[in-house]
C-alpha cells in the first residue's frame, strides 16, 4: 500500500495520469545550520582530508560523542528515559566514501578517553543476540564447595560502539530462524537490560550503553531490509543519512 501511495504521489495531475513529475535532487545536502557548535567544527576540520560526505561525518561524530559520554546525560519522553546512544545508517553507492573519515573522527575521541578507545569489540561482527550480550556482560558466579565464587568477571566498561561496514551481512543474519539479534538490538537502543535465558547459558547485561554505525548501499538496504524489520521498529531506531 505504501508503494502504491508513493507512486501515486509522483503523478502530475496537470499533465495527465500517465505523466510523472521531475523529482527534486535527492538526497539534498544538509544546510549549513546543521554544522553548528563543536560537532560542526570537528567536521569542518576533517572534510579537507577525506572523501566522505559532510553529512556522514556529522552523524558519525554525534554517535561517537554520545557513546563516549555514557548513560548519564539523558532526556525523558513521558516516562521513558533516552540516553545518547544513537544508531546511524550511512547509505551510499560503492566508492562514495561511506567509511572514510570515521577513523579520523574516532581519533579525536580516543584523545578524549583512552579507556573507551581500547574496546576490542568496535568492529566485531554481529552474529547472535547472545554474542551481543557477551560483549557487555555482567559478572557471573558459580558455586564451589558451597560458596559463590566469581565465574566470569564480566565487562566493567559497558560503553560499546558497534561499527558494521557491511550492514548487508547483519541483515542476512537477522533472517536466520530463531536468531534474536534484532530483538536484543532494539532493547539495547531502548536502554533495557539484556538477557539470554537459554538452558545452555545464562547471560545478562545491565547498564549497557550501546551505539551503532552501519554502512550500506541503497540496493542492499532495499533488498534485505524486510517488511518485518520495518514494522517491528528495528529499522525505525536508526537515523538514516544518504
C-alpha positions as CSV (number, residue, x, y, z in Angstrom):
1,X,0.0,0.0,0.0
2,X,2.8,2.4,0.8
3,X,4.4,1.7,-2.5
4,X,1.2,2.5,-4.3
5,X,0.7,5.7,-2.4
6,X,4.3,6.8,-3.1
7,X,4.0,6.0,-6.8
8,X,0.6,7.8,-7.0
9,X,2.2,10.9,-5.4
10,X,4.6,11.2,-8.3
11,X,1.8,11.6,-10.9
12,X,1.5,15.1,-12.2
13,X,-2.3,15.7,-12.3
14,X,-2.0,18.7,-14.5
15,X,-0.2,16.8,-17.3
16,X,-2.4,13.7,-17.3
17,X,-2.5,10.5,-15.4
18,X,0.5,8.9,-17.2
19,X,2.9,11.8,-16.7
20,X,5.5,11.7,-14.0
21,X,6.9,14.9,-12.5
22,X,10.6,15.6,-12.4
23,X,11.9,14.7,-9.0
24,X,13.9,17.2,-7.0
25,X,17.5,16.5,-6.4
26,X,17.8,13.7,-3.9
27,X,19.4,13.4,-1.5
28,X,19.5,17.1,-0.6
29,X,22.7,18.3,1.1
30,X,22.4,19.3,4.8
31,X,22.1,23.0,5.3
32,X,25.0,24.9,6.9
33,X,23.0,25.3,10.1
34,X,23.3,21.6,10.8
35,X,27.1,22.0,11.3
36,X,26.9,24.3,14.3
37,X,28.9,24.0,17.5
38,X,31.7,21.7,18.4
39,X,30.4,18.8,16.2
40,X,30.4,21.1,13.2
41,X,33.9,22.3,14.0
42,X,35.2,18.7,14.0
43,X,33.5,18.0,10.7
44,X,34.9,21.2,9.1
45,X,38.4,20.2,10.2
46,X,38.2,16.7,8.7
47,X,36.4,17.5,5.4
48,X,39.5,18.7,3.6
49,X,41.3,15.3,4.4
50,X,38.6,12.8,3.4
51,X,36.3,11.9,0.5
52,X,33.4,11.3,3.0
53,X,30.2,13.3,2.7
54,X,29.9,16.0,5.5
55,X,26.5,14.6,6.5
56,X,28.1,11.2,7.2
57,X,30.9,12.8,9.1
58,X,28.5,14.8,11.3
59,X,26.2,11.9,12.2
60,X,29.2,9.7,13.0
61,X,30.7,12.4,15.1
62,X,27.5,12.6,17.1
63,X,27.4,8.8,17.6
64,X,31.0,8.8,18.9
65,X,30.3,11.6,21.3
66,X,27.1,10.0,22.6
67,X,28.8,6.7,23.3
68,X,31.9,8.3,25.0
69,X,29.7,10.3,27.3
70,X,27.9,7.2,28.6
71,X,24.4,6.9,30.1
72,X,24.4,9.9,32.5
73,X,23.1,12.7,30.2
74,X,19.5,11.9,29.0
75,X,16.1,13.3,28.4
76,X,12.6,12.0,29.3
77,X,9.9,11.3,26.8
78,X,6.9,10.7,29.0
79,X,8.1,8.0,31.5
80,X,10.8,6.7,29.0
81,X,14.4,7.6,29.6
82,X,16.5,8.2,26.5
83,X,20.3,8.3,26.7
84,X,22.6,9.4,23.9
85,X,23.3,6.1,22.3
86,X,22.4,6.6,18.6
87,X,22.0,4.1,15.8
88,X,23.0,5.6,12.5
89,X,22.9,4.2,9.0
90,X,25.1,5.6,6.3
91,X,23.7,4.8,2.8
92,X,25.6,5.5,-0.4
93,X,26.9,4.0,-3.6
94,X,30.0,1.9,-3.6
95,X,33.1,4.1,-3.7
96,X,31.4,7.2,-2.3
97,X,33.5,7.2,0.9
98,X,30.9,5.9,3.3
99,X,33.5,4.6,5.7
100,X,36.3,7.1,5.0
101,X,36.6,9.7,7.7
102,X,35.3,7.5,10.5
103,X,38.9,6.6,11.7
104,X,39.7,10.3,11.9
105,X,36.6,11.0,13.9
106,X,37.5,8.2,16.3
107,X,41.0,9.5,16.7
108,X,39.5,12.7,18.1
109,X,37.6,10.8,20.8
110,X,40.5,8.4,21.5
111,X,42.3,11.5,22.8
112,X,39.3,12.3,25.0
113,X,39.0,8.9,26.6
114,X,41.7,6.3,26.1
115,X,39.8,3.7,28.1
116,X,36.9,3.9,25.7
117,X,39.1,3.6,22.6
118,X,40.7,0.3,23.9
119,X,37.4,-1.6,23.5
120,X,38.3,-4.5,21.1
121,X,34.6,-5.1,20.1
122,X,34.2,-1.9,18.0
123,X,34.4,-3.8,14.7
124,X,33.2,-7.1,16.0
125,X,30.8,-8.9,13.6
126,X,27.3,-9.4,14.9
127,X,26.0,-12.9,14.6
128,X,23.6,-13.5,17.5
129,X,21.8,-11.9,20.4
130,X,23.9,-14.0,22.8
131,X,27.1,-12.7,21.2
132,X,25.9,-9.1,21.6
133,X,25.2,-9.6,25.3
134,X,28.6,-11.2,25.8
135,X,30.4,-8.0,24.7
136,X,28.8,-6.1,27.6
137,X,28.0,-9.0,30.0
138,X,27.6,-8.8,33.8
139,X,29.7,-10.6,36.3
140,X,28.6,-14.2,36.9
141,X,29.1,-16.6,39.7
142,X,29.2,-20.3,40.4
143,X,29.1,-22.5,43.5
144,X,32.3,-24.1,44.6
145,X,32.3,-26.2,47.8
146,X,29.1,-24.5,48.9
147,X,30.3,-20.9,48.3
148,X,29.7,-18.5,45.5
149,X,32.9,-17.7,43.5
150,X,33.3,-15.4,40.5
151,X,33.0,-17.5,37.3
152,X,33.3,-14.5,34.9
153,X,34.4,-11.0,35.9
154,X,32.2,-9.6,33.1
155,X,32.8,-6.2,31.5
156,X,33.4,-3.1,33.6
157,X,33.0,-0.5,30.9
158,X,29.6,-1.0,29.3
159,X,30.1,1.6,26.6
160,X,30.1,-0.2,23.2
161,X,30.2,1.4,19.8
162,X,29.5,-1.1,17.1
163,X,30.7,-0.4,13.6
164,X,29.4,-2.6,10.8
165,X,30.9,-1.6,7.4
166,X,28.8,-4.3,5.7
167,X,25.3,-4.0,7.0
168,X,24.1,-6.4,4.4
169,X,25.7,-9.2,6.4
170,X,23.9,-8.2,9.5
171,X,20.6,-8.1,7.7
172,X,21.2,-11.6,6.4
173,X,21.9,-12.8,9.9
174,X,18.7,-11.3,11.2
175,X,16.8,-13.5,8.7
176,X,18.0,-16.7,10.3
177,X,15.3,-18.7,12.1
178,X,15.5,-18.3,15.8
179,X,18.1,-15.5,15.7
180,X,17.4,-13.0,18.5
181,X,19.8,-10.3,17.4
182,X,17.2,-7.9,16.2
183,X,15.3,-8.1,19.5
184,X,18.5,-7.5,21.5
185,X,19.5,-4.5,19.4
186,X,16.1,-3.0,19.8
187,X,16.3,-3.4,23.6
188,X,19.9,-2.0,23.5
189,X,18.7,1.1,21.8
190,X,15.9,1.4,24.4
191,X,18.4,1.1,27.2
192,X,16.7,-2.0,28.6
193,X,18.6,-4.8,30.4
194,X,19.7,-7.6,28.0
195,X,19.3,-11.2,28.9
196,X,19.8,-14.6,27.3
197,X,17.8,-17.3,29.2
198,X,18.8,-20.4,27.2
199,X,19.3,-23.7,29.0
200,X,22.9,-23.9,27.9
201,X,23.9,-20.5,29.2
202,X,22.5,-17.5,31.2
203,X,23.9,-14.1,30.3
204,X,22.8,-10.7,31.4
205,X,23.9,-7.2,30.7
206,X,22.6,-4.3,32.8
207,X,23.5,-0.6,32.3
208,X,24.9,-1.2,28.8
209,X,25.3,1.8,26.6
210,X,25.4,0.5,23.0
211,X,25.6,2.7,19.9
212,X,25.9,1.6,16.3
213,X,27.1,2.8,12.9
214,X,26.3,0.8,9.8
215,X,27.2,1.3,6.2
216,X,25.1,0.1,3.3
217,X,24.3,0.6,-0.3
218,X,20.8,1.6,-1.2
219,X,20.3,-1.6,-3.3
220,X,21.3,-3.8,-0.3
221,X,19.1,-1.9,2.1
222,X,16.1,-2.1,-0.2
223,X,16.5,-5.8,-1.0
224,X,17.5,-7.0,2.5
225,X,15.6,-4.8,4.9
226,X,12.5,-7.0,5.2
227,X,9.0,-5.7,5.8
228,X,9.0,-7.2,9.3
229,X,12.2,-5.3,10.2
230,X,10.4,-2.1,9.3
231,X,7.1,-2.9,11.1
232,X,8.7,-4.2,14.3
233,X,10.6,-1.0,14.9
234,X,14.1,-2.2,14.1
235,X,14.7,0.0,11.1
236,X,12.9,2.8,12.9
237,X,15.6,3.1,15.5
238,X,18.2,4.2,13.0
239,X,18.9,7.7,11.8
240,X,19.4,7.2,8.1
241,X,21.7,9.5,6.1
242,X,22.0,9.1,2.4
